[in-house]
């Protein structure tokens, strides 16, 4: 399913998000907002209550956005969901901080306390405010770690497990809301609505992130079949199982893989499936660049595997033009290779650009050339680190695009590789006259 073809579905999700804010604001107005008057403390208390409610609502959406809810992914797409998760998280944190600031200032004026005295009163005399304070500090830490310049210095596992504290922060804040939230007093309907938001958010993530993968392991009994070294630093992991013909996925999609061995069970990582559906095995091909990927070579046949997915919309189903250009940088060849195996029948003309540093880095080359010959596709290899007869020297810049694909502006592009490479190639393609809506990418950065 292509999210570009379902704009109404995407708009419905946006309207649902906005409707929740309107409902919360209406409940707030009925409970306490209508009593706000011109006194400074009254305005600050009103703003503090409203920002707390909306900020918490946005945090619950944080849970939903990356719960891997299929209907959400199918209408919005994983890349857009990740973007929304990022900015919704920043907005939620700002509102939660404003909630704390305005309530502290408002009650300090009302009680004739200074700021420190009011904070002390909150901690000592208000139910669950200490829990809420811890929750806020946790959220600040999580958002700080999510900022790109910090995140790039962390391992994926560190980032992932730090983010699990988001759930703890939400639960700590929950008891605080019901015990001291003035807008819930005597508002049974509002309390029921609020409880339903928690149930829906945690129900979605509990089912699709935890229960569904367990069910897939039980049903398919995924196990490592073999490990094949494709290049000195890239390998393929073959995974077999039962009833694999019933596992529906599209070329170009990715799975989050977890190997249930004593050393690796606590880690899960996303990798594109590097073959089209065949009903016999799954396979991903990975460059060995970190502790986890280097450890894959030590996997033994028979090791049990858990999968979460398939996910993503980087698939040939997005192609609408009869001429396609498939561009891969490094390990970005894995989804491109699976697409080349199973392109839609309407694609009549295919060109593949595969950019690496040296010939030794060309993974899956024999498979790509065999598929290209069967399909009638043209394959060009670009080497940025050496000059070899029969290969193009350089990167996927405007000069090489003009030389290798003169009709690039009339094609539709599937592009996968490192994020800087995708940014540069996208800019080059647009400069050569290709409209942005004909350039398809999907980013896997956490």
Secondary structure, DSSP 8 states (H G I E B T S, - for coil): --GGG-HHHHHHHHHHHHHHHHHHHHHHHHHTGGG--SSHHHHHHHHHHHHHHHHHHHHHHHHHHTS--HHHHHHH-HHHHHHHHHHHHHHHHHHHHHHHHHHHHHHHHHHT--HHHHHHHHHHHSTTHHHHHHHHHHHHHHHHHHSHHHHTTS-HHHHHHHHTHHHHHHHHHHHHHHHH-GGGTT-HHHHHHHHHHHHHHHHHHHIIIIIHHHHHHHHH--EEEEEEEEETTEEEEEEE-SSGGGS---TT-EEEEEE-STTTTT--EEEEB-S---SS-EEEEEE--SHHHHHGGG--TT-BEEEEEEE---SGGG--SSEEEEEEEGGGHHHHHHHHHS--TT--EEEEEEEESSGGG-TTHHHHHHHHHHHT-EEEEEESS---TTSEES-S-HHHHHHH-TTGGGSEEEEES-HHHHHHHHHHHHHTT--GGGEE------
